[in-house]
Amino acid sequence: MEQGRIPVDRQFDLEFRYHEKDSAFKYFNRKFEVALVKKGVRKTAVFQVDNSDVKNMMPSYYVATDTGRVRKLNVGLSSLNWNEIKSNLVESVVTQFDSIDRENLKKAVGKLHSPKL
């Protein structure tokens, strides 16, 4: 499993996990998770993209609410292009959180490589 952390700014990091190859995942060949993590004493994921549902090839976007629950977002993906997924990630995070600088987030997301093997 590949995993790592990419700093976005003083408040947030991007954490990614690319699991081993699995034939259950049709397009990307393996499970992936990308989470925006708020730094602090307890690291908290505030936004996440993953393809954990093997029945659906499209990745799902989740955001944490103020009450601690997780809400699934509908971002309207029309393709499985990794660059489109990354740009939708940037746009979704910027619309959800005002405190994040778009350019810093774009640079951090640009360092992610495709999970497809």
Backbone as JSON, one array per atom type, in Angstrom:
{
  "sequence": "MEQGRIPVDRQFDLEFRYHEKDSAFKYFNRKFEVALVKKGVRKTAVFQVDNSDVKNMMPSYYVATDTGRVRKLNVGLSSLNWNEIKSNLVESVVTQFDSIDRENLKKAVGKLHSPKL",
  "N": [[0.85, -1.17, 0.0], [0.56, 2.16, -0.87], [1.11, 5.2, 0.77], [0.79, 8.53, 2.02], [1.5, 11.97, 2.94], [0.71, 15.22, 2.04], [1.58, 18.52, 2.45], [-0.7, 21.26, 2.6], [-1.3, 23.86, 3.6], [-0.81, 25.89, 6.56], [-2.87, 24.91, 8.11], [-4.0, 22.59, 6.95], [-3.54, 19.28, 5.57], [-3.05, 17.05, 2.79], [-3.94, 13.75, 2.71], [-3.12, 10.63, 1.44], [-4.01, 7.33, 0.33], [-3.21, 4.53, -1.44], [-4.29, 1.47, -2.17], [-3.39, -2.06, -2.52], [-3.34, -3.82, -5.7], [-6.51, -4.85, -6.92], [-8.9, -6.97, -8.22], [-11.6, -6.49, -8.01], [-12.14, -3.82, -8.28], [-12.99, -2.03, -11.01], [-12.13, 0.09, -12.91], [-9.97, 1.72, -11.84], [-8.34, -0.24, -10.8], [-7.56, -0.59, -8.17], [-8.24, 0.21, -4.73], [-8.6, 3.58, -3.68], [-7.96, 6.39, -1.53], [-8.33, 9.74, -0.78], [-7.83, 12.29, 1.42], [-8.65, 15.37, 2.98], [-7.07, 16.68, 5.63], [-7.38, 18.15, 8.75], [-4.99, 19.86, 10.57], [-3.69, 19.52, 13.9], [-4.09, 18.78, 17.42], [-5.65, 16.45, 17.44], [-5.87, 14.82, 14.49], [-8.15, 15.45, 11.98], [-10.23, 14.27, 9.47], [-11.7, 16.24, 7.09], [-12.7, 16.29, 4.56], [-13.19, 13.96, 1.96], [-12.27, 11.78, -0.72], [-13.02, 8.83, -2.35], [-13.01, 5.48, -3.76], [-14.54, 3.4, -2.68], [-16.86, 1.94, -3.07], [-17.46, -0.87, -4.79], [-19.34, -1.47, -6.69], [-19.91, 0.81, -8.06], [-18.17, 2.65, -10.4], [-17.42, 5.31, -10.35], [-15.76, 7.7, -8.3], [-16.54, 8.65, -4.89], [-17.49, 11.59, -3.08], [-17.04, 13.01, 0.08], [-18.02, 15.0, 2.88], [-17.28, 16.31, 6.09], [-19.58, 17.24, 8.59], [-20.57, 19.9, 10.87], [-21.6, 18.66, 13.11], [-20.26, 16.32, 13.26], [-21.03, 14.26, 11.67], [-21.0, 12.51, 8.51], [-21.4, 13.61, 5.22], [-22.5, 12.79, 2.01], [-21.49, 14.09, -1.1], [-22.8, 15.29, -4.2], [-21.14, 15.71, -6.98], [-21.31, 15.65, -9.69], [-19.75, 14.13, -11.61], [-18.62, 13.3, -14.84], [-16.89, 11.74, -16.17], [-14.19, 9.33, -15.91], [-11.72, 10.43, -15.83], [-8.61, 11.13, -14.43], [-7.5, 13.7, -14.09], [-9.79, 15.32, -14.23], [-11.12, 14.43, -11.96], [-9.34, 15.34, -10.0], [-9.51, 18.14, -10.4], [-12.22, 18.56, -9.79], [-12.1, 17.85, -7.12], [-10.58, 19.97, -6.05], [-12.29, 22.18, -6.61], [-14.6, 21.43, -5.16], [-13.66, 21.34, -2.5], [-12.86, 24.01, -2.12], [-15.31, 25.35, -2.35], [-16.62, 24.33, -0.12], [-15.04, 25.03, 2.1], [-14.04, 28.07, 3.2], [-11.63, 28.99, 4.16], [-9.46, 27.92, 2.87], [-6.77, 28.33, 0.64], [-7.0, 28.52, -2.81], [-4.88, 28.23, -4.71], [-2.73, 27.08, -3.26], [-3.91, 24.66, -2.56], [-4.35, 23.6, -5.1], [-1.71, 23.18, -5.95], [-0.91, 21.2, -4.12], [-2.73, 19.09, -4.7], [-1.98, 18.64, -7.3], [0.35, 17.18, -6.97], [-0.46, 14.62, -6.5], [-0.51, 11.34, -7.79], [-1.94, 9.26, -10.36], [-4.15, 6.67, -9.32], [-4.45, 4.48, -10.91], [-3.19, 1.44, -12.11]],
  "CA": [[0.0, 0.0, 0.0], [1.24, 3.45, -0.9], [0.4, 6.22, 1.52], [1.62, 9.69, 2.29], [0.87, 13.2, 3.37], [1.2, 16.38, 1.29], [1.12, 19.73, 3.13], [-1.43, 22.25, 1.81], [-0.95, 25.12, 4.25], [-0.56, 25.71, 7.99], [-4.01, 24.27, 8.75], [-4.47, 21.36, 6.31], [-2.7, 18.36, 4.79], [-3.73, 16.04, 1.97], [-3.46, 12.42, 3.05], [-3.58, 9.7, 0.41], [-3.74, 5.9, 0.47], [-3.49, 3.72, -2.62], [-4.19, 0.08, -1.73], [-2.84, -3.01, -3.49], [-4.19, -4.13, -6.85], [-7.66, -5.68, -6.57], [-9.71, -7.15, -9.43], [-12.97, -6.04, -7.76], [-12.25, -2.43, -8.74], [-12.92, -2.19, -12.45], [-11.4, 1.07, -13.7], [-8.7, 2.14, -11.25], [-7.63, -1.46, -10.44], [-7.31, -0.67, -6.74], [-8.95, 1.18, -3.91], [-7.82, 4.76, -3.3], [-8.59, 7.34, -0.63], [-7.65, 11.02, -0.65], [-8.55, 13.02, 2.46], [-8.15, 16.65, 3.46], [-6.96, 16.47, 7.06], [-7.12, 19.36, 9.52], [-3.9, 19.65, 11.52], [-3.99, 19.85, 15.27], [-3.8, 17.71, 18.37], [-6.3, 15.3, 16.82], [-6.01, 15.04, 13.06], [-9.52, 15.17, 11.61], [-10.52, 14.35, 8.04], [-12.86, 17.1, 6.86], [-13.17, 16.06, 3.2], [-12.58, 12.73, 1.47], [-12.64, 11.2, -2.01], [-12.59, 7.44, -2.45], [-13.77, 4.6, -4.64], [-14.76, 2.22, -1.85], [-18.0, 1.17, -3.56], [-16.99, -1.63, -5.96], [-20.42, -1.53, -7.68], [-19.92, 2.08, -8.78], [-16.8, 2.98, -10.78], [-17.14, 6.71, -10.05], [-15.41, 7.96, -6.9], [-17.51, 9.39, -4.07], [-16.96, 12.72, -2.33], [-17.68, 13.12, 1.39], [-17.6, 16.15, 3.69], [-17.69, 16.2, 7.5], [-20.42, 18.35, 9.02], [-20.23, 20.44, 12.19], [-22.04, 17.74, 14.15], [-19.41, 15.13, 13.23], [-21.53, 13.28, 10.71], [-20.42, 12.58, 7.17], [-22.43, 13.82, 4.2], [-22.02, 12.5, 0.65], [-21.75, 15.18, -2.05], [-23.0, 14.97, -5.6], [-20.36, 16.7, -7.71], [-21.64, 15.56, -11.1], [-18.66, 13.64, -12.45], [-19.1, 12.73, -16.08], [-15.89, 10.82, -16.71], [-13.26, 8.78, -14.94], [-10.42, 11.04, -16.08], [-8.0, 11.48, -13.15], [-7.35, 15.15, -14.02], [-11.1, 15.87, -13.91], [-11.39, 14.11, -10.57], [-8.54, 16.25, -9.19], [-10.05, 19.51, -10.48], [-13.46, 18.54, -9.01], [-11.7, 17.84, -5.71], [-10.2, 21.35, -5.69], [-13.48, 23.03, -6.62], [-15.49, 21.04, -4.07], [-13.08, 21.75, -1.23], [-12.88, 25.48, -2.03], [-16.68, 25.79, -2.09], [-17.02, 23.9, 1.22], [-14.22, 25.67, 3.13], [-13.57, 29.39, 2.74], [-10.31, 29.3, 4.7], [-8.4, 27.27, 2.09], [-6.31, 29.05, -0.53], [-7.16, 27.68, -4.01], [-3.6, 27.95, -5.37], [-1.99, 26.12, -2.44], [-4.59, 23.36, -2.69], [-4.1, 23.13, -6.47], [-0.34, 22.66, -5.98], [-0.87, 19.95, -3.36], [-3.46, 18.08, -5.46], [-1.17, 18.36, -8.48], [1.39, 16.22, -6.63], [-1.03, 13.28, -6.45], [-0.44, 10.59, -9.05], [-3.13, 8.46, -10.63], [-4.13, 5.37, -8.66], [-4.58, 3.4, -11.89], [-1.95, 0.71, -12.36]],
  "C": [[0.9, 1.23, 0.0], [0.42, 4.43, -0.07], [1.36, 7.37, 1.79], [0.79, 10.89, 2.67], [1.54, 14.36, 2.62], [0.69, 17.63, 2.0], [0.43, 20.69, 2.16], [-1.1, 23.65, 2.32], [-0.75, 24.85, 5.73], [-1.68, 24.96, 8.7], [-4.34, 22.88, 8.22], [-3.36, 20.59, 5.63], [-3.6, 17.52, 3.9], [-3.11, 14.69, 2.33], [-4.0, 11.47, 1.99], [-3.17, 8.28, 0.76], [-4.15, 5.22, -0.83], [-3.24, 2.27, -2.21], [-3.62, -0.79, -2.84], [-3.84, -3.29, -4.6], [-5.29, -5.11, -6.45], [-8.57, -5.77, -7.8], [-11.16, -6.73, -9.24], [-13.2, -4.6, -8.23], [-11.97, -2.4, -10.24], [-12.0, -1.19, -13.16], [-10.03, 1.39, -13.12], [-7.85, 0.98, -10.77], [-7.31, -1.6, -8.96], [-8.08, 0.42, -6.0], [-8.02, 2.37, -3.63], [-8.64, 5.64, -2.39], [-7.71, 8.59, -0.6], [-8.47, 11.84, 0.33], [-7.86, 14.34, 2.75], [-8.21, 16.58, 4.98], [-6.62, 17.79, 7.73], [-6.05, 19.05, 10.55], [-4.34, 20.07, 12.92], [-3.61, 18.71, 16.18], [-4.4, 16.4, 17.86], [-6.49, 15.6, 15.35], [-7.4, 14.57, 12.63], [-9.69, 15.3, 10.11], [-11.79, 15.16, 7.86], [-13.45, 16.92, 5.47], [-12.47, 14.82, 2.68], [-13.14, 12.34, 0.12], [-12.15, 9.76, -2.0], [-13.45, 6.68, -3.44], [-14.08, 3.3, -3.91], [-15.94, 1.37, -2.3], [-17.61, 0.45, -4.85], [-18.06, -1.72, -7.04], [-20.45, -0.29, -8.56], [-18.48, 2.46, -9.12], [-16.43, 4.42, -10.42], [-16.75, 6.88, -8.58], [-16.48, 8.78, -6.2], [-16.79, 10.48, -3.29], [-17.75, 12.85, -1.04], [-17.15, 14.35, 2.11], [-18.11, 15.93, 5.11], [-18.49, 17.44, 7.87], [-19.98, 18.82, 10.41], [-20.59, 19.49, 13.32], [-21.21, 16.46, 14.18], [-19.9, 14.06, 12.3], [-20.87, 13.51, 9.35], [-21.56, 12.68, 6.17], [-21.81, 13.57, 2.83], [-22.43, 13.64, -0.27], [-21.98, 14.63, -3.44], [-22.3, 16.05, -6.41], [-20.56, 16.61, -9.22], [-20.48, 15.15, -11.99], [-19.23, 13.0, -13.71], [-18.1, 11.77, -16.71], [-15.0, 10.31, -15.58], [-11.85, 9.32, -15.15], [-9.84, 11.55, -14.76], [-7.83, 13.0, -13.01], [-8.68, 15.84, -13.7], [-11.47, 15.6, -12.45], [-10.61, 15.06, -9.66], [-9.09, 17.67, -9.23], [-11.39, 19.61, -9.74], [-13.17, 18.52, -7.52], [-11.36, 19.26, -5.25], [-11.43, 22.23, -5.61], [-14.42, 22.71, -5.46], [-14.97, 21.48, -2.72], [-13.15, 23.26, -1.06], [-14.29, 25.99, -1.76], [-17.14, 25.42, -0.68], [-16.31, 24.67, 2.33], [-13.65, 26.97, 2.59], [-12.13, 29.66, 3.13], [-9.16, 28.72, 3.88], [-8.07, 28.09, 0.85], [-6.33, 28.1, -1.74], [-5.81, 27.29, -4.62], [-2.76, 26.94, -4.58], [-2.6, 24.72, -2.55], [-4.34, 22.77, -4.07], [-2.69, 22.53, -6.59], [-0.25, 21.32, -5.27], [-1.57, 18.82, -4.12], [-2.7, 17.7, -6.72], [-0.06, 17.35, -8.22], [0.86, 14.79, -6.51], [-0.87, 12.6, -7.81], [-1.67, 9.7, -9.17], [-3.05, 7.12, -9.91], [-4.2, 4.2, -9.63], [-3.23, 2.76, -12.15], [-1.83, 0.32, -13.81]]
}
